[in-house]
Amino acid sequence: MNTESKSLVNDPVKLNRLLKVLAGVAIVVGLGLGLIALTASLGVWLGFWDFRQGFDMLRFVNSHAMWVTFMALGITFLLVAARRLPAAHNAGTLASLTLVATLAAALAWLVPESYRPGEGIPPIHDITTDTANPPQFVDVLPLRGPGTNPVEYGTSQNMTPERQAELQANAYPDIQPVIINAPESEVFQRALDAVESLGWELVAQVPEEGRIEATDTTFWFRFKDDVVIRIRAEEEGTRVDARSTSRVGVSDVGKNAERLRAFFDTL
């Protein structure tokens, strides 16, 4: 240990000033990024801006959050080590605060990362159990408004029905119709119960057509994704098809397939 370091260790005023500065940097930057990440989605919730501006804020956070997390974590370890020094009076308290800042920065990194398509996730947002004859939306159409994705299957930009069906089959081979050995009316009621259980907003129920429409709202950015369920009697039993599509965006990062799996598991 050189002379300057020894002087710092033995000087409570200088040591505590340095520790406070380091902790202050970690706390301000770490909590600041966490606050921006929270505000990005909160502003969408409150109607202050749309999801595009919220995503711009998350992109800013994501580009800085990783190095801030490691910086804050390093300062936390330094403060924990400094607790052994008699001159470091508030090192333990400061370490607790910087640990909170570290967690805030880490969450600010994790939240934007959750919107990145994972490996094998295709750039599609319309998933159905029947790609040849997808269930059709009717009552939900007036709710979608201008600027939303088209509901005609496979008509998004740079997409065809055949290409979309191929991408879905490769990514989500488990998304298939379900045959239930029960009367059509019973299955229809079970489907309604599943919609309620999953917390979706029921838009329409038309028993004579075997059609149920609903809307699911995502948590962070309040994205509204629409679902249509088609129930038909066949020789083998009652067939249930379902379709889930996002109102905005290109890739759904797998959310629509996840939603259909949840529905059939609940059914």
N, C-alpha and C positions, 0 to 999 in steps of 0.2 A: 504494500500500500504506500503510495507516494505521500509527500508532505501535505499536498493540497487535500487529498482524500482524508488523511488523518485529521486535518483541521476541520473538515466538513463534519466528520463523524463526531468530533468532540465539541462542536459548536451547535447547540440545540436550535438556535435561531436560524442559522443558515440551512441546517438540515431540514427543519420543518418547513421553511420557506420553499426549498426545492421540492420536497414531497408534495406540498400543497399545489405548486405549479403543475407538476406532472399529473397529479390526480385531477386538477381542474381541467387540463387539456383533454384527458380521457373522458371525463364526465360530460363536458360541454359537447365534444364532437360525437361521442357514442350515443348519448341521449338525444342529441340533435338529429342524428340520422334516424334513430328510432321514431322520433316525433314526426319527421317528414314522411316516413313510411306509413305511419298511422294516419296522418293527415291526408295522404293521397287517397285512401279509401273513404275516410270520413267525409271528405269534401264531396265525393260522389254520392254517399248516403244522404247528405244534406242538400244536394242539388246545386252546390256552388260551382261545380265544373263537371264535364263528362268524363267517361272512363279513359279517353285518350290523353287528357291532361294528367289524370291520375297515373297512367302508365309512364308518361314522361317523367313524373316525379320519382317513380320507382326505378326507372332506368338510371337516373342521377344517383339515387341511393345505392343501387346495386354496383355501380362503378367505383364506389368509395368504401363500401361497408366492409369488405374483406380485410383490407389493410388496416382499417380503423379497429376492427375486432382484434387483430393480432397485436396492434399497438396497445390497446386498452388492456389486453390480457397480460402483455409484458409488464406494463406499469403495475398491474395488480400483483403479479409475482414479486416485483421489486418491493412493493409496499409490505407484502407479507414477510419478506425477508428482513425488511427494515424494522419490523416489530421487535427484533432481538436487541436492537440498539437502544441503550437507555435514553439517548437524546431524542429519539423519534417518538414523541408523545402520542400523536394521533394517527400513527401508521395503520393501526387496526381498523379504525373507523373509515379512513380514506380507502383502505383496501376493499371494504364492504361496498362503498359507493362506486368505486371503479369496476367492481365485479358486476354491479347492476348495469353500468354503462356498457360493459363488454357484452352482456346478454342482450341489451337493447340493440347494439350494433349487429350482433349475430342474427337476431330476428329480422333486422332491416335487410340483411343479405338473404335470409331464407325465404321471406315472403315473395320478393321478385322472382327468385329462382323457381318457386312453385308454379309460375306462369310460363316457364320455358318448356316447350315440348320435349319429353323424354326420348330416349333412344327407341326407334321403332314407331313413334307416334306420327301418323300421317297428317298432312295439312288439310284435314277435312273436319266438318263440324255438324254433319248430318248423318246419324247412325240409325239403321233400321234392321229389323229381323227379316224383312222381305225386300231385297234390293230390286227384284224384278217387278213387284207391284207394291210399292210402299204405301202404308196407310196415309190417307190424305187429311190435311188440316182443313177445317171448315170454320168453326166458331172462333178459333184463335186468331184468324187472319186480321180482323179489324184491330186487334190489340197490338199488332207488330209495328205498325206505323211506317213512315217513309225512312229510307236509308238502311233498312234491315236486310239480312240475307234473303235471297229468294227461297221459296218453299218448294219449288219444282225440283225434284231430286236430280242431282248431278248437273245443275245449271250454274253453279258458282263459277267465278273467273278461272280460266284455264282448267276447267273440269268438264267431264262428260259423265253420263250415268254409268257407262261401262268402266271407266277409269275409277270412279268413286267406289263402285262395288268391288273392284279388284283391290283397291287400297284398304277398304274395310275388311275384306276377307283375309288379307295378309296380316293385318294388325289385330283384328278382333274375331278370330274364327269361332269363338264361343257365342257370339251374338246370333242366336237362332230362334225360330218360333218355338213355342211350347205347346204341347198337346196335353190337355188335362181331361181325365176320365170323370167328367161331371157335367151336369146340364149347363147349357149356355147361360141361363139366368143366374145360376149359382156362381159361375165363373165371373160373370159381369159384376156381381155384388162383391166378390172377393177382390176384383180389380179396383173397385171403388174404395174398398177398405184399405187396400195397399196405397193408393194415392193419398188418402187421409193420413195413414200411418207415416208416410214419408214426408209429410208436411208440405206437399205441393198444393198450389191453388187450383181448385177445380174450376174449369172454364165451362165444360159442357158434358152432359151424360145423355146419350140417345140410345136407350135399350133396343129399340126396333131396328137400329142400324148396327148395333154392337159397337158403338163408338164412344170413347171417353177422351176428352181433351183437358190438359192441365198445363200449368206453368210452374217451373221451379226457379227460384231466385237464389243465386249464389251468395255466399256470405260476404266476402271482402268487397267486391266491386258491384254487387247487386245486379249482375248479369241475369237477364231473364231468358231461360231456355224453355222451349215449348215441347210438350209430349203429346202424342196421339196414340191411343190404344185401340186395336181392332180385335173384336171377338166374334168368331164364326164357328158354327157347328159343322163338323165333318164326320165322315164315317168312323174314323179312329177315335173321335172324341171332340172336345171343344178346343179349337186352335186359337192361340193368343199371339198376335203380332203387336209390336210396339215400335215407335219411332221417336227419337229425341234429337232436336236441332237447336243450334244457337242462333239468337237473333242477330248478333254481331260477331265479327272476328273471322279469321281464316281457320286456324287450328283451335280445337277445343281442349288441347292437351289431355285428351282421353276422358274428359268429363262426361260426355254423352254416353259413351259405352259403360262407364262406371254407373251412371244413373239407371240405365236399362238393367244392368246386373242387379242393382239394388231392388228394382221393381220386381223382377222375376224371383229373386230370393224371398222377398216379402210375400209375393203371391203364393 
